[in-house]
Amino acid sequence: MVPIPEGHLLSEHVNPEAAEHLVQEVSAWYSEQIAKERRAAVPDAEQLKILTAGLAACAADQQALEDAGPEEVAEIAARYAARSQELKGQ
């Protein structure tokens, strides 16, 4: 686990492992929400579609990190740091 300190501004020197951790954290949230929705008495098909799309985006970004340069790593890390904070606030 490689957390990025709260309030830390992400730069082009973000460690790829830290970015990957952020993507995995958001991915885990989507997976948990999908499982909860599927267990609901009446699953919301539209919500499942939104959650599944979010999980697919995580998978695509995790794949992109494998060949990403420093700038793309920083962009992905910034996006997922913001998304993680947003999801924690829900």
PyMOL commands that set and color helices and strands:
alter all, ss='L'
color gray80, all
select helices_A, chain A and resi 16-39+45-65+70-88
alter helices_A, ss='H'
color red, helices_A
deselect
rebuild
show_as cartoon
